[in-house]
Amino acid sequence: MDISNEIRELNLSYLMLAQQMLQADRPSAMFKLGVGEDIADVITNLSPAQILRMASNDMLLCAFRFDDALLLNLLGNHGQENVAARIHATILAAGKPVERLG
């Protein structure tokens, strides 16, 4: 298995999905993706050729929110209080700063 190829495929999927989400419902997509206005603008305005160029990088372009153990535990909770746990996880995620172009 070639990790670089897997990363490039993930980058392509992420960029295409992010662009589609931003075009469909920008505020919701920005929240779900954890990006600010600057990055949302860049992603929205990428041409297909630019998406392919960016995706061909073997550096992961998306950021996972697995840096918070409580958030992970809440999202991974499959018990009966799943809805409450997901709401709590959403509130925690909403309090995290969004990414910005620096």
C-alpha positions as CSV (number, residue, x, y, z in Angstrom):
1,M,0.0,0.0,0.0
2,D,1.4,3.4,-1.0
3,I,0.5,6.0,1.7
4,S,1.3,8.9,-0.7
5,N,-1.3,7.7,-3.2
6,E,-3.9,7.3,-0.4
7,I,-3.2,10.8,0.9
8,R,-3.6,12.2,-2.7
9,E,-7.0,10.4,-3.1
10,L,-8.1,11.7,0.3
11,N,-7.1,15.2,-0.6
12,L,-9.0,15.0,-3.9
13,S,-12.1,13.7,-2.1
14,Y,-11.9,16.3,0.6
15,L,-11.5,19.2,-1.7
16,M,-14.3,18.1,-4.0
17,L,-16.6,17.5,-1.0
18,A,-15.7,20.7,0.7
19,Q,-16.3,22.8,-2.4
20,Q,-19.7,21.1,-2.9
21,M,-20.7,21.6,0.7
22,L,-19.6,25.3,0.6
23,Q,-21.7,25.9,-2.6
24,A,-24.7,24.2,-1.1
25,D,-24.8,25.7,2.4
26,R,-21.8,27.9,3.2
27,P,-22.4,28.7,6.9
28,S,-23.1,25.1,7.7
29,A,-20.1,23.8,5.7
30,M,-17.8,26.3,7.3
31,F,-18.8,25.0,10.7
32,K,-18.6,21.3,9.7
33,L,-15.2,21.8,8.0
34,G,-13.8,24.0,10.7
35,V,-12.7,26.7,8.3
36,G,-13.1,30.5,8.3
37,E,-14.1,32.9,5.5
38,D,-10.7,33.1,3.9
39,I,-10.3,29.4,3.4
40,A,-13.9,29.0,2.4
41,D,-13.4,31.6,-0.3
42,V,-10.2,29.8,-1.6
43,I,-11.9,26.4,-1.7
44,T,-15.1,27.8,-3.3
45,N,-13.1,29.5,-6.1
46,L,-10.8,26.6,-7.0
47,S,-11.0,25.4,-10.6
48,P,-11.0,21.7,-11.3
49,A,-7.4,22.0,-12.5
50,Q,-6.4,23.7,-9.3
51,I,-8.2,21.1,-7.2
52,L,-6.2,18.4,-9.0
53,R,-2.9,20.2,-8.5
54,M,-3.6,20.8,-4.8
55,A,-4.7,17.2,-4.3
56,S,-1.6,15.8,-6.0
57,N,0.4,16.9,-3.0
58,D,1.3,14.1,-0.6
59,M,0.7,16.3,2.4
60,L,-2.7,15.9,4.0
61,L,-4.8,19.0,3.4
62,C,-7.7,18.3,5.8
63,A,-7.3,18.5,9.6
64,F,-9.0,16.0,11.8
65,R,-10.4,17.1,15.1
66,F,-9.0,14.2,17.1
67,D,-7.0,16.4,19.4
68,D,-9.6,16.5,22.1
69,A,-10.2,13.3,24.0
70,L,-13.5,14.4,25.3
71,L,-14.7,15.2,21.8
72,L,-13.6,11.8,20.5
73,N,-15.3,10.0,23.3
74,L,-18.5,11.8,22.8
75,L,-18.5,11.2,19.0
76,G,-17.6,7.5,19.6
77,N,-20.4,7.0,22.1
78,H,-22.9,4.4,20.7
79,G,-25.1,4.1,23.8
80,Q,-28.6,5.3,24.3
81,E,-27.5,8.8,25.0
82,N,-26.0,9.1,21.5
83,V,-28.1,12.1,20.6
84,A,-27.1,14.1,23.7
85,A,-23.5,13.1,23.2
86,R,-23.5,14.3,19.6
87,I,-25.1,17.6,20.7
88,H,-22.4,18.0,23.4
89,A,-19.7,17.2,20.8
90,T,-21.1,19.8,18.4
91,I,-21.0,22.4,21.2
92,L,-17.4,21.6,22.0
93,A,-16.4,21.7,18.3
94,A,-18.2,25.0,17.9
95,G,-16.0,26.5,20.5
96,K,-12.8,25.6,18.7
97,P,-11.2,28.3,16.6
98,V,-11.5,28.0,12.8
99,E,-8.6,27.8,10.5
100,R,-7.5,31.0,8.8
101,L,-5.1,31.8,6.0
102,G,-2.1,33.4,7.7
